[in-house]
Amino acid sequence: MKFLKDEAGQGAAEYILLFGGVIVIAIVALLIYRAYFSKSDLNAAQDISEVRQNARSGASI
């Protein structure tokens, strides 16, 4: 019955559960923020274009 007292793999199992929980939390956060950003009118391509035009013309922002 020595194998019942063997705890050699316990640390690895705890790390797997910990990383699994972190991954689940990260996925949920990404889903929440994706819904938040899809409702906003952010347009990165347009913003970059405006910054480039202002930089070329020497206008301050």
Biopython code that builds the backbone (N, CA, C, O; Angstrom):
import numpy as np
from Bio.PDB.StructureBuilder import StructureBuilder

atoms = [
    (1, "MET", "N", (0.824, -1.200, 0.000)),
    (1, "MET", "CA", (0.000, 0.000, 0.000)),
    (1, "MET", "C", (0.862, 1.255, 0.000)),
    (1, "MET", "O", (0.418, 2.341, 0.375)),
    (2, "LYS", "N", (2.091, 1.078, -0.426)),
    (2, "LYS", "CA", (3.005, 2.211, -0.450)),
    (2, "LYS", "C", (2.569, 3.272, -1.474)),
    (2, "LYS", "O", (2.818, 4.463, -1.282)),
    (3, "PHE", "N", (1.920, 2.834, -2.554)),
    (3, "PHE", "CA", (1.515, 3.780, -3.593)),
    (3, "PHE", "C", (0.414, 4.730, -3.131)),
    (3, "PHE", "O", (0.230, 5.783, -3.741)),
    (4, "LEU", "N", (-0.311, 4.397, -2.089)),
    (4, "LEU", "CA", (-1.345, 5.289, -1.574)),
    (4, "LEU", "C", (-0.748, 6.495, -0.857)),
    (4, "LEU", "O", (-1.377, 7.551, -0.788)),
    (5, "LYS", "N", (0.460, 6.344, -0.325)),
    (5, "LYS", "CA", (1.109, 7.437, 0.392)),
    (5, "LYS", "C", (2.063, 8.233, -0.491)),
    (5, "LYS", "O", (2.629, 9.233, -0.049)),
    (6, "ASP", "N", (2.245, 7.800, -1.727)),
    (6, "ASP", "CA", (3.174, 8.481, -2.633)),
    (6, "ASP", "C", (2.539, 9.782, -3.126)),
    (6, "ASP", "O", (1.473, 9.755, -3.742)),
    (7, "GLU", "N", (3.180, 10.912, -2.862)),
    (7, "GLU", "CA", (2.666, 12.221, -3.259)),
    (7, "GLU", "C", (3.603, 12.908, -4.244)),
    (7, "GLU", "O", (3.661, 14.137, -4.285)),
    (8, "ALA", "N", (4.328, 12.141, -5.029)),
    (8, "ALA", "CA", (5.326, 12.703, -5.937)),
    (8, "ALA", "C", (4.696, 13.550, -7.044)),
    (8, "ALA", "O", (5.283, 14.555, -7.444)),
    (9, "GLY", "N", (3.548, 13.183, -7.536)),
    (9, "GLY", "CA", (2.920, 13.916, -8.629)),
    (9, "GLY", "C", (1.942, 14.980, -8.183)),
    (9, "GLY", "O", (1.302, 15.618, -9.019)),
    (10, "GLN", "N", (1.812, 15.183, -6.897)),
    (10, "GLN", "CA", (0.828, 16.133, -6.391)),
    (10, "GLN", "C", (1.159, 17.558, -6.804)),
    (10, "GLN", "O", (0.256, 18.311, -7.166)),
    (11, "GLY", "N", (2.417, 17.947, -6.762)),
    (11, "GLY", "CA", (2.809, 19.307, -7.128)),
    (11, "GLY", "C", (2.497, 19.615, -8.576)),
    (11, "GLY", "O", (2.036, 20.711, -8.895)),
    (12, "ALA", "N", (2.744, 18.652, -9.461)),
    (12, "ALA", "CA", (2.464, 18.852, -10.881)),
    (12, "ALA", "C", (0.966, 19.031, -11.115)),
    (12, "ALA", "O", (0.555, 19.881, -11.905)),
    (13, "ALA", "N", (0.165, 18.245, -10.439)),
    (13, "ALA", "CA", (-1.284, 18.362, -10.590)),
    (13, "ALA", "C", (-1.776, 19.720, -10.104)),
    (13, "ALA", "O", (-2.675, 20.307, -10.708)),
    (14, "GLU", "N", (-1.202, 20.217, -9.032)),
    (14, "GLU", "CA", (-1.607, 21.532, -8.526)),
    (14, "GLU", "C", (-1.232, 22.638, -9.507)),
    (14, "GLU", "O", (-2.004, 23.575, -9.712)),
    (15, "TYR", "N", (-0.053, 22.535, -10.112)),
    (15, "TYR", "CA", (0.344, 23.528, -11.113)),
    (15, "TYR", "C", (-0.569, 23.483, -12.335)),
    (15, "TYR", "O", (-0.914, 24.527, -12.888)),
    (16, "ILE", "N", (-0.955, 22.302, -12.752)),
    (16, "ILE", "CA", (-1.858, 22.174, -13.900)),
    (16, "ILE", "C", (-3.198, 22.831, -13.590)),
    (16, "ILE", "O", (-3.746, 23.544, -14.430)),
    (17, "LEU", "N", (-3.725, 22.599, -12.403)),
    (17, "LEU", "CA", (-4.992, 23.226, -12.017)),
    (17, "LEU", "C", (-4.858, 24.740, -11.927)),
    (17, "LEU", "O", (-5.766, 25.469, -12.328)),
    (18, "LEU", "N", (-3.745, 25.211, -11.409)),
    (18, "LEU", "CA", (-3.515, 26.647, -11.290)),
    (18, "LEU", "C", (-3.457, 27.306, -12.667)),
    (18, "LEU", "O", (-4.126, 28.311, -12.908)),
    (19, "PHE", "N", (-2.661, 26.742, -13.561)),
    (19, "PHE", "CA", (-2.552, 27.314, -14.903)),
    (19, "PHE", "C", (-3.861, 27.198, -15.670)),
    (19, "PHE", "O", (-4.195, 28.086, -16.455)),
    (20, "GLY", "N", (-4.600, 26.125, -15.458)),
    (20, "GLY", "CA", (-5.909, 25.981, -16.092)),
    (20, "GLY", "C", (-6.862, 27.076, -15.639)),
    (20, "GLY", "O", (-7.603, 27.635, -16.448)),
    (21, "GLY", "N", (-6.843, 27.382, -14.353)),
    (21, "GLY", "CA", (-7.693, 28.457, -13.838)),
    (21, "GLY", "C", (-7.310, 29.806, -14.399)),
    (21, "GLY", "O", (-8.179, 30.614, -14.727)),
    (22, "VAL", "N", (-6.011, 30.061, -14.515)),
    (22, "VAL", "CA", (-5.548, 31.331, -15.085)),
    (22, "VAL", "C", (-5.974, 31.444, -16.542)),
    (22, "VAL", "O", (-6.389, 32.516, -16.983)),
    (23, "ILE", "N", (-5.877, 30.366, -17.287)),
    (23, "ILE", "CA", (-6.270, 30.386, -18.695)),
    (23, "ILE", "C", (-7.764, 30.645, -18.832)),
    (23, "ILE", "O", (-8.178, 31.417, -19.697)),
    (24, "VAL", "N", (-8.571, 30.016, -18.001)),
    (24, "VAL", "CA", (-10.023, 30.237, -18.053)),
    (24, "VAL", "C", (-10.349, 31.693, -17.741)),
    (24, "VAL", "O", (-11.183, 32.295, -18.417)),
    (25, "ILE", "N", (-9.711, 32.262, -16.737)),
    (25, "ILE", "CA", (-9.951, 33.665, -16.388)),
    (25, "ILE", "C", (-9.536, 34.581, -17.534)),
    (25, "ILE", "O", (-10.234, 35.549, -17.833)),
    (26, "ALA", "N", (-8.414, 34.288, -18.175)),
    (26, "ALA", "CA", (-7.950, 35.111, -19.296)),
    (26, "ALA", "C", (-8.919, 35.040, -20.468)),
    (26, "ALA", "O", (-9.189, 36.061, -21.102)),
    (27, "ILE", "N", (-9.441, 33.870, -20.766)),
    (27, "ILE", "CA", (-10.390, 33.727, -21.872)),
    (27, "ILE", "C", (-11.674, 34.484, -21.573)),
    (27, "ILE", "O", (-12.208, 35.158, -22.454)),
    (28, "VAL", "N", (-12.173, 34.388, -20.360)),
    (28, "VAL", "CA", (-13.390, 35.121, -19.982)),
    (28, "VAL", "C", (-13.160, 36.626, -20.088)),
    (28, "VAL", "O", (-14.028, 37.352, -20.573)),
    (29, "ALA", "N", (-12.004, 37.097, -19.640)),
    (29, "ALA", "CA", (-11.696, 38.529, -19.730)),
    (29, "ALA", "C", (-11.633, 38.975, -21.182)),
    (29, "ALA", "O", (-12.133, 40.050, -21.514)),
    (30, "LEU", "N", (-11.032, 38.176, -22.052)),
    (30, "LEU", "CA", (-10.969, 38.533, -23.469)),
    (30, "LEU", "C", (-12.356, 38.592, -24.091)),
    (30, "LEU", "O", (-12.633, 39.477, -24.900)),
    (31, "LEU", "N", (-13.223, 37.668, -23.727)),
    (31, "LEU", "CA", (-14.581, 37.688, -24.263)),
    (31, "LEU", "C", (-15.346, 38.922, -23.791)),
    (31, "LEU", "O", (-16.095, 39.520, -24.563)),
    (32, "ILE", "N", (-15.163, 39.299, -22.544)),
    (32, "ILE", "CA", (-15.840, 40.485, -22.016)),
    (32, "ILE", "C", (-15.333, 41.737, -22.716)),
    (32, "ILE", "O", (-16.129, 42.576, -23.137)),
    (33, "TYR", "N", (-14.017, 41.873, -22.845)),
    (33, "TYR", "CA", (-13.461, 43.067, -23.472)),
    (33, "TYR", "C", (-13.725, 43.104, -24.970)),
    (33, "TYR", "O", (-13.832, 44.187, -25.546)),
    (34, "ARG", "N", (-13.833, 41.950, -25.611)),
    (34, "ARG", "CA", (-14.164, 41.938, -27.038)),
    (34, "ARG", "C", (-15.558, 42.526, -27.252)),
    (34, "ARG", "O", (-15.769, 43.305, -28.182)),
    (35, "ALA", "N", (-16.495, 42.159, -26.404)),
    (35, "ALA", "CA", (-17.844, 42.710, -26.505)),
    (35, "ALA", "C", (-17.828, 44.210, -26.233)),
    (35, "ALA", "O", (-18.574, 44.957, -26.866)),
    (36, "TYR", "N", (-16.994, 44.660, -25.307)),
    (36, "TYR", "CA", (-16.894, 46.082, -24.980)),
    (36, "TYR", "C", (-16.331, 46.875, -26.151)),
    (36, "TYR", "O", (-16.863, 47.930, -26.498)),
    (37, "PHE", "N", (-15.264, 46.380, -26.760)),
    (37, "PHE", "CA", (-14.632, 47.110, -27.853)),
    (37, "PHE", "C", (-15.426, 47.039, -29.150)),
    (37, "PHE", "O", (-15.307, 47.942, -29.978)),
    (38, "SER", "N", (-16.221, 46.014, -29.357)),
    (38, "SER", "CA", (-17.008, 45.936, -30.583)),
    (38, "SER", "C", (-18.119, 46.985, -30.586)),
    (38, "SER", "O", (-18.591, 47.374, -31.655)),
    (39, "LYS", "N", (-18.543, 47.448, -29.411)),
    (39, "LYS", "CA", (-19.579, 48.476, -29.330)),
    (39, "LYS", "C", (-19.017, 49.879, -29.506)),
    (39, "LYS", "O", (-19.765, 50.813, -29.794)),
    (40, "SER", "N", (-17.724, 50.037, -29.337)),
    (40, "SER", "CA", (-17.122, 51.363, -29.447)),
    (40, "SER", "C", (-16.811, 51.676, -30.903)),
    (40, "SER", "O", (-16.819, 50.789, -31.757)),
    (41, "ASP", "N", (-16.541, 52.929, -31.172)),
    (41, "ASP", "CA", (-16.255, 53.345, -32.542)),
    (41, "ASP", "C", (-14.758, 53.577, -32.743)),
    (41, "ASP", "O", (-14.353, 54.535, -33.403)),
    (42, "LEU", "N", (-13.947, 52.699, -32.173)),
    (42, "LEU", "CA", (-12.504, 52.803, -32.330)),
    (42, "LEU", "C", (-12.113, 52.330, -33.728)),
    (42, "LEU", "O", (-12.545, 51.272, -34.185)),
    (43, "ASN", "N", (-11.292, 53.130, -34.393)),
    (43, "ASN", "CA", (-10.807, 52.755, -35.712)),
    (43, "ASN", "C", (-9.313, 53.032, -35.740)),
    (43, "ASN", "O", (-8.891, 54.167, -35.964)),
    (44, "ALA", "N", (-8.528, 52.016, -35.517)),
    (44, "ALA", "CA", (-7.084, 52.182, -35.398)),
    (44, "ALA", "C", (-6.467, 52.662, -36.705)),
    (44, "ALA", "O", (-5.560, 53.494, -36.680)),
    (45, "ALA", "N", (-6.932, 52.164, -37.837)),
    (45, "ALA", "CA", (-6.358, 52.561, -39.124)),
    (45, "ALA", "C", (-6.573, 54.053, -39.366)),
    (45, "ALA", "O", (-5.672, 54.739, -39.848)),
    (46, "GLN", "N", (-7.741, 54.550, -39.041)),
    (46, "GLN", "CA", (-8.031, 55.968, -39.220)),
    (46, "GLN", "C", (-7.196, 56.809, -38.253)),
    (46, "GLN", "O", (-6.686, 57.862, -38.635)),
    (47, "ASP", "N", (-7.056, 56.364, -37.028)),
    (47, "ASP", "CA", (-6.249, 57.095, -36.047)),
    (47, "ASP", "C", (-4.789, 57.182, -36.479)),
    (47, "ASP", "O", (-4.170, 58.239, -36.362)),
    (48, "ILE", "N", (-4.244, 56.090, -36.971)),
    (48, "ILE", "CA", (-2.852, 56.086, -37.425)),
    (48, "ILE", "C", (-2.684, 57.020, -38.610)),
    (48, "ILE", "O", (-1.690, 57.741, -38.700)),
    (49, "SER", "N", (-3.646, 57.011, -39.516)),
    (49, "SER", "CA", (-3.589, 57.897, -40.681)),
    (49, "SER", "C", (-3.597, 59.363, -40.252)),
    (49, "SER", "O", (-2.848, 60.171, -40.800)),
    (50, "GLU", "N", (-4.429, 59.707, -39.287)),
    (50, "GLU", "CA", (-4.491, 61.087, -38.803)),
    (50, "GLU", "C", (-3.186, 61.496, -38.121)),
    (50, "GLU", "O", (-2.720, 62.621, -38.296)),
    (51, "VAL", "N", (-2.603, 60.595, -37.352)),
    (51, "VAL", "CA", (-1.339, 60.899, -36.682)),
    (51, "VAL", "C", (-0.240, 61.122, -37.707)),
    (51, "VAL", "O", (0.565, 62.041, -37.554)),
    (52, "ARG", "N", (-0.189, 60.300, -38.750)),
    (52, "ARG", "CA", (0.827, 60.464, -39.794)),
    (52, "ARG", "C", (0.651, 61.793, -40.526)),
    (52, "ARG", "O", (1.627, 62.486, -40.809)),
    (53, "GLN", "N", (-0.591, 62.140, -40.826)),
    (53, "GLN", "CA", (-0.837, 63.407, -41.521)),
    (53, "GLN", "C", (-0.431, 64.585, -40.644)),
    (53, "GLN", "O", (0.168, 65.543, -41.133)),
    (54, "ASN", "N", (-0.747, 64.525, -39.368)),
    (54, "ASN", "CA", (-0.372, 65.606, -38.459)),
    (54, "ASN", "C", (1.139, 65.695, -38.293)),
    (54, "ASN", "O", (1.687, 66.791, -38.172)),
    (55, "ALA", "N", (1.810, 64.560, -38.286)),
    (55, "ALA", "CA", (3.265, 64.556, -38.144)),
    (55, "ALA", "C", (3.927, 65.149, -39.386)),
    (55, "ALA", "O", (4.923, 65.863, -39.277)),
    (56, "ARG", "N", (3.383, 64.859, -40.556)),
    (56, "ARG", "CA", (3.949, 65.391, -41.800)),
    (56, "ARG", "C", (3.739, 66.894, -41.913)),
    (56, "ARG", "O", (4.603, 67.620, -42.404)),
    (57, "SER", "N", (2.580, 67.349, -41.452)),
    (57, "SER", "CA", (2.283, 68.773, -41.580)),
    (57, "SER", "C", (2.882, 69.588, -40.432)),
    (57, "SER", "O", (2.891, 70.818, -40.487)),
    (58, "GLY", "N", (3.377, 68.920, -39.407)),
    (58, "GLY", "CA", (3.977, 69.613, -38.272)),
    (58, "GLY", "C", (2.953, 70.164, -37.305)),
    (58, "GLY", "O", (3.293, 70.978, -36.448)),
    (59, "ALA", "N", (1.718, 69.742, -37.422)),
    (59, "ALA", "CA", (0.666, 70.222, -36.521)),
    (59, "ALA", "C", (0.795, 69.536, -35.173)),
    (59, "ALA", "O", (1.158, 68.363, -35.089)),
    (60, "SER", "N", (0.495, 70.275, -34.130)),
    (60, "SER", "CA", (0.525, 69.675, -32.796)),
    (60, "SER", "C", (-0.826, 69.051, -32.507)),
    (60, "SER", "O", (-1.859, 69.492, -33.009)),
    (61, "ILE", "N", (-0.792, 68.034, -31.699)),
    (61, "ILE", "CA", (-2.032, 67.311, -31.392)),
    (61, "ILE", "C", (-2.656, 67.864, -30.143)),
    (61, "ILE", "O", (-3.708, 67.390, -29.717)),
]
sb = StructureBuilder()
sb.init_structure("model")
sb.init_model(0)
sb.init_chain("A")
sb.init_seg("    ")
for serial, (resi, resn, name, xyz) in enumerate(atoms, 1):
    if name == "N":
        sb.init_residue(resn, " ", resi, " ")
    sb.init_atom(name, np.array(xyz, "f"), 0.0, 1.0, " ", f" {name:<3s}", serial, name[0])
structure = sb.get_structure()
